[in-house]
């Protein structure tokens, strides 16, 4: 009797276990199906190539970098690899994310008016960036907390930049020490500064950056109040910890776990940790502490004091107002970076691209002018140069490469942008990005572009020559 009584209980337990396994399998299958559906959605910009939903467009999500033919492929690979909390940090913007959306759409406002029967057999993207040569007018923008994407992420970004021959800007909120990045052979190492704590903090950081041989300093000016990144917040139970569901969800990403936490441990802010109080030096706790200790008193007087201490090239990042650009001219800095901070600070901000041509006319050749935000294609790079930028800073695109395959992925991302820009330059009928300021760009005024041109609703943009364009024969504006 006792043996018989055990059979039903064992069967019930086995059945419950089987149901649990089946339920878990269904959840995994549903999650995979959900991800697969996102991966097979057609690119919204290529819908005209489809007839009643076919052919279905798929981005590449495997591991062979040679099959990643666009930044969108590297992005799809990243989305497959990262857990939700890291993905929300990487992709999210502030509040309704309208600044984030407008940054991408701003590029669609500008169209090329190509010329044919032009000899483009000897075209080049080569540029001068702060007095040094580069194979293209591009800089890897400063990005923080990259240790959540991959171990030794900032060193890997620097290696990818060095291979591509472009500068890399390391963030104060990076997870690798300044000294470790400085050891990367051939890297053009710049340092980005967040002002937090007392003056002794930024002074100490500048001294370290100088000892490491950093080529330039980039002061971020628009983050003294932390942006309201709602979707990122929803993955956390508190500013200093993930929610239980977010933590459990990381278990579905074994490649990410192996390449970050299990191999390298939780990342820390190695360049800032000495300035943090005891008990606030963990990853999430230290990030939250620094956010709340960035002084809202940051001003042009702060810029003056930093300029007095730092004698190498000095740039201000985060400007969008022409008045601020004008004041930067008088402050003694060497350049500005127009930026919304990736759409992560003030929502409904004007994108950098919309300010670019006016800023160029304002500064002439008196300082370097860069922009960042929304660049995913080589044609985006060309439009920015054509509208007045000396070079562009690119943030998310190389991060997609980093997440997909480390330094090799970063190099792949930069090569994709270089190849696209080089090919497009020839199709436009130009031999250098510098030529794009001479009537190759047209602003679309809505509706059909040829009709807009015929009606005179869109006019070619021809900014005044400046800086590297001095050989064009006209004086820069003053």
VEXVEX-63482 format. One line per 4 residues: their letters; for each residue x, y, z of C-alpha. Coordinates in steps of 0.2 Angstrom, whole numbers, plus 2048, in hexadecimal, padded with zeros to 3 digits. Each point is the difference from the previous one (the first is absolute). Layout:
// VEXVEX-63482
a = X Y Z; ... $
This chain:
// VEXVEX-63482
xxxx = 800 800 800; 80E 80C 804; 809 7FC 7F0; 7F0 803 7F6 $
xxxx = 7FD 811 80A; 811 806 7FA; 7FC 7FD 7ED; 7F3 80E 7FE $
xxxx = 80B 80C 80A; 80F 7FC 7F5; 7F6 802 7F1; 7F9 810 805 $
xxxx = 811 807 804; 807 7FA 7F0; 7F1 807 7F7; 802 811 808 $
xxxx = 813 7FF 7FC; 7FC 7FC 7EE; 7F3 80E 7FF; 80D 80C 807 $
xxxx = 80D 7FB 7F3; 7F3 801 7F3; 7FB 812 806; 812 805 800 $
xxxx = 803 7F9 7EF; 7F0 80A 7FA; 806 810 808; 811 7FE 7F7 $
xxxx = 7F8 7FC 7F0; 7F5 80F 801; 80E 80B 804; 80A 7F9 7F2 $
xxxx = 7F1 802 7F4; 7FE 812 806; 812 804 7FD; 7FF 7F7 7EF $
xxxx = 7F1 80B 7FB; 80A 80F 804; 80E 7FA 7F6; 7F6 7FC 7F1 $
xxxx = 7F6 811 800; 804 808 7EF; 80A 810 802; 7F4 80E 800 $
xxxx = 80A 809 7F3; 800 7F2 7F3; 7ED 7FC 800; 7FE 805 7EE $
xxxx = 80B 7F2 7FB; 7F3 7F4 807; 7F0 7FA 7F8; 7F2 7FC 80D $
xxxx = 80D 7FD 80D; 80C 7F5 7F6; 80E 7FD 7FF; 802 800 813 $
xxxx = 810 80A 805; 80B 7F9 80D; 80F 808 808; 80F 7F4 804 $
xxxx = 801 7FB 812; 80E 7F2 7FF; 812 801 805; 809 802 7EF $
xxxx = 805 813 7FF; 803 7FF 7EE; 7ED 7FD 7FE; 7FC 810 809 $
xxxx = 7FE 80C 7F1; 7F8 80E 809; 800 809 811; 7EE 7F9 801 $
xxxx = 807 7EE 800; 80C 804 80E; 7F1 807 80A; 7F6 7F0 7FD $
xxxx = 80F 7F6 806; 801 80B 80F; 7ED 7FE 804; 802 7ED 800 $
xxxx = 80E 800 80C; 7FC 80D 80D; 7F4 7FE 80F; 7F2 80C 801 $
xxxx = 807 80C 80D; 810 803 7F5; 7F6 802 7F0; 7F5 80D 808 $
xxxx = 80F 809 806; 808 800 7EF; 7F1 804 7F5; 7F5 80B 80C $
xxxx = 7FD 812 7FF; 7F8 80D 80C; 7ED 800 804; 7F6 7FE 7EF $
xxxx = 811 7FE 7F7; 7FB 80D 7F3; 811 807 800; 807 7EF 7FC $
xxxx = 7F4 7FE 7F2; 803 811 7F8; 813 7FD 800; 7FD 7F2 7F4 $
xxxx = 7F3 809 7F6; 80A 810 7FE; 80B 7F7 7F3; 7F1 7FC 7F5 $
xxxx = 7FD 812 7FE; 80F 802 7F5; 802 7F8 7EF; 80F 7FF 7F4 $
xxxx = 7FF 807 7EF; 80D 7F5 7F7; 80A 805 7F1; 806 7F4 7F3 $
xxxx = 80E 7FF 7F3; 80C 805 80E; 810 7F7 802; 7FF 7F8 811 $
xxxx = 80E 7F3 7FE; 80B 80A 80D; 7F4 804 80E; 805 801 812 $
xxxx = 7F8 802 812; 810 805 808; 7FE 80E 80C; 80A 80A 80D $
xxxx = 7FA 7FF 812; 808 80C 80C; 810 801 7F6; 802 7ED 7FD $
xxxx = 7FB 7F6 7F1; 7F2 7F3 800; 7F9 7F5 7F2; 7EF 807 802 $
xxxx = 7F8 80F 80A; 7FA 7F5 80E; 803 7FF 813; 7FA 7F2 80C $
xxxx = 7F5 80A 80C; 802 7FE 813; 7F4 7F4 807; 7FF 7FA 812 $
xxxx = 7FB 7F0 80A; 806 7F5 7F1; 805 7F3 80C; 7EE 7FA 800 $
xxxx = 802 7FB 7EE; 810 7F7 800; 810 7FE 80B; 80E 80C 7FD $
xxxx = 7F4 80A 7F4; 80A 810 800; 810 7F8 7FC; 7F7 7F6 7F2 $
xxxx = 7F9 811 7F9; 811 807 800; 807 7F2 7F7; 7F3 801 7F3 $
xxxx = 803 812 7FE; 813 7FE 7FF; 7FD 7F3 7F2; 7F5 80C 7F6 $
xxxx = 80C 80F 803; 7F3 80B 809; 800 808 811; 7F7 7F8 80F $
xxxx = 7F9 80B 80E; 800 7F7 811; 7F2 805 80C; 802 804 812 $
xxxx = 7F3 7F3 803; 80A 7F3 7F7; 804 7EF 808; 812 7FF 7FB $
xxxx = 80E 80A 808; 807 80E 7F6; 811 7F8 801; 7FA 7F0 7F8 $
xxxx = 7F8 809 7F1; 810 80A 7FE; 80A 7F0 7FE; 7F6 7FC 7F0 $
xxxx = 80D 801 7F2; 7FC 80E 7F3; 7F0 807 808; 7FD 812 7FF $
xxxx = 7FA 802 812; 7F4 80E 805; 7F8 802 811; 7EF 805 804 $
xxxx = 7FC 809 811; 7F1 800 80B; 801 80D 80E; 7FA 7F8 810 $
xxxx = 805 802 812; 80C 80E 804; 80D 809 7F5; 80D 7F4 807 $
xxxx = 7F8 7F2 7F6; 801 807 7EF; 811 807 803; 806 7EF 805 $
xxxx = 7F8 7F8 7F0; 808 80D 7F5; 811 7FD 808; 7FE 7ED 7FC $
xxxx = 7FA 803 7EE; 80F 80B 7FD; 80C 7F3 807; 7F8 7F3 7F5 $
xxxx = 803 80B 7F1; 7EE 803 7FC; 800 80B 7F0; 7F0 80A 804 $
xxxx = 7F4 804 80E; 7ED 7FF 7FD; 7F5 808 80D; 7EE 7FA 800 $
xxxx = 7F5 80F 804; 7EE 7FA 800; 7FF 7F2 80D; 800 809 810 $
xxxx = 7EE 7FB 803; 7FD 7EE 7FB; 7F4 7FD 7F2; 7F0 7F7 803 $
xxxx = 803 7EF 7F8; 7F0 7F7 804; 802 7F0 7F7; 811 7FE 808 $
xxxx = 7F8 803 811; 7F3 7F2 7FE; 80E 7F3 800; 806 805 811 $
xxxx = 7F8 7FE 811; 80A 80F 807; 80E 80B 7F9; 80C 7F4 807 $
xxxx = 7F9 7EF 7FB; 7F7 7F7 7F2; 7EF 7F9 802; 7FE 7ED 804 $
xxxx = 7F9 7FD 7EF; 80E 80A 7F7; 80D 7F6 80A; 7F7 7EF 7FB $
xxxx = 7FF 806 7EE; 813 801 7FF; 800 7ED 802; 7F9 7FE 7EE $
xxxx = 810 808 7F9; 80E 7F4 804; 80D 808 7F4; 7FD 811 808 $
xxxx = 802 7F8 811; 810 7F7 7FB; 808 810 7F8; 7FC 80C 80F $
xxxx = 7FB 7FB 811; 807 7EE 801; 811 804 7F8; 803 812 806 $
xxxx = 7F4 802 80F; 7F5 80F 802; 808 80F 7F8; 805 80F 80A $
xxxx = 804 812 7FC; 813 7FF 801; 803 812 7FC; 7F4 807 80D $
xxxx = 800 7F3 80E; 80D 808 80B; 7F5 80F 801; 7F0 7F6 806 $
xxxx = 7FB 7FD 812; 802 7EF 808; 7F1 7F6 7FD; 7FC 809 7F0 $
xxxx = 80D 7F8 7F5; 7F6 7F2 7F8; 7FB 801 7EE; 7EE 807 802 $
xxxx = 803 809 810; 80E 80A 7FA; 7F7 804 7F0; 7F2 807 80A $
xxxx = 80B 809 80C; 80A 809 7F2; 7EF 805 7F7; 7FA 809 810 $
xxxx = 811 809 803; 802 809 7EF; 7FF 812 805; 7F2 80A 7F8 $
xxxx = 80C 80F 802; 80A 7FB 7F1; 803 810 7F6; 80B 80A 7F4 $
xxxx = 80B 803 80F; 803 7ED 802; 805 800 7EE; 80C 80E 803 $
xxxx = 808 7F7 80F; 802 7F0 7F6; 807 809 7F1; 80E 808 80C $
xxxx = 805 7EF 806; 7FF 7F6 7EF; 80C 806 7F3; 7FC 7F3 7F2 $
xxxx = 7F1 801 7F4; 7F0 803 80A; 7EE 7FD 7F9; 7EF 803 808 $
xxxx = 7F3 7F3 7FC; 7ED 802 802; 7FD 811 7F8; 7F0 803 7F6 $
xxxx = 7FD 813 802; 809 80C 7F4; 802 80B 80F; 80A 7F3 809 $
xxxx = 80A 7FD 7F0; 804 812 7FF; 805 801 812; 80B 7F1 7FD $
xxxx = 80A 80A 7F3; 804 80D 80D; 804 7F3 80E; 811 7FA 7F8 $
xxxx = 7FA 7EE 7FC; 806 7F8 7F0; 7F0 7F9 7FB; 7EE 7FB 804 $
xxxx = 7F6 7F0 7FD; 7ED 803 7FC; 7F7 7F2 80A; 7F0 7FB 809 $
xxxx = 809 7F2 809; 7F9 7F3 7F5; 7EE 806 804; 802 7FB 812 $
xxxx = 7FF 811 809; 7F3 80D 7FB; 7F2 7F9 7F6; 7F9 80A 7F1 $
xxxx = 811 808 7FD; 806 806 7EF; 80C 7F3 7F8; 811 805 7FD $
xxxx = 7FE 7FE 7ED; 7F3 80E 800; 80C 80C 808; 810 7FB 7F7 $
xxxx = 800 80C 7F1; 7FB 80F 80A; 80E 7FC 80C; 80C 7FE 7F2 $
xxxx = 7FD 811 7F9; 801 807 812; 812 7F9 804; 807 800 7EF $
xxxx = 812 7F9 801; 803 807 811; 7FD 7EF 809; 7FC 7EE 7FD $
xxxx = 7EE 7FB 7FE; 7FA 7EE 803; 7EF 7F8 802; 7F9 7F0 806 $
xxxx = 7EF 7F7 800; 7F7 7F4 7F5; 80E 7FB 7F4; 7FD 7EE 7FA $
xxxx = 805 801 7EE; 80F 807 7F6; 7F4 80C 7F7; 7FC 807 811 $
xxxx = 812 804 802; 801 808 7EF; 7F0 80B 804; 808 806 810 $
xxxx = 810 805 7F8; 7F6 808 7F2; 7F7 80A 80C; 80F 807 809 $
xxxx = 808 7F3 80C; 812 7FE 800; 7FD 7EE 806; 7F3 7F6 808 $
xxxx = 800 7F7 811; 7F7 7EF 7FF; 7FA 7F7 810; 7F3 7F2 7FE $
xxxx = 807 7F9 7EF; 811 7FB 807; 7F7 7FA 810; 7F6 7F4 7F5 $
xxxx = 810 7F9 7F9; 807 7FF 812; 7F1 7F6 806; 801 7F4 7F1 $
xxxx = 812 7FC 800; 80B 80B 80A; 80F 80A 7F8; 7FD 7F7 7F0 $
xxxx = 7EE 805 800; 805 812 803; 80C 7FF 7F1; 7F2 7F8 7F6 $
xxxx = 7F4 80E 804; 80C 80E 7FB; 804 7F7 7F0; 7EE 7FF 7FB $
xxxx = 7FE 812 803; 810 804 7F6; 7FB 7F5 7F2; 7EF 807 7FF $
xxxx = 806 812 800; 80E 7FC 7F3; 7F4 7F8 7F4; 7F2 80D 802 $
xxxx = 80D 80E 7FD; 803 7F8 7EF; 7EE 7FE 7FC; 7FD 813 805 $
xxxx = 80E 805 7F4; 80C 807 80C; 812 7FB 804; 800 807 812 $
xxxx = 7F4 803 80E; 806 812 7FF; 7F7 802 7EF; 7EF 7FD 807 $
xxxx = 7FF 812 806; 7FE 805 7EE; 7EE 7FC 7FB; 7FF 7EE 802 $
xxxx = 7F4 800 80F; 7EE 805 7FE; 7F3 803 80E; 7F0 7F6 7FC $
xxxx = 7F1 80B 804; 7F4 7F2 801; 7F7 7F7 7F2; 809 7F9 7F1 $
xxxx = 812 806 7FF; 801 804 7ED; 7EF 80A 802; 808 80A 80E $
xxxx = 80F 804 7F6; 7F6 805 7F1; 7F5 80C 80A; 810 807 809 $
xxxx = 7FA 7FA 811; 810 7F9 804; 811 808 7FD; 811 7F9 7FF $
xxxx = 80A 804 810; 811 809 7FC; 808 805 811; 80F 80C 800 $
xxxx = 811 7F8 7FF; 80A 7FE 810; 80E 7F7 808; 805 7F2 7F5 $
xxxx = 7F6 808 7F1; 80C 810 7FF; 806 7FA 7EF; 7EE 803 7F9 $
xxxx = 804 812 7FD; 7F5 80A 80C; 803 807 811; 7F8 7F8 80F $
xx = 7F2 80A 808; 804 80B 80F $
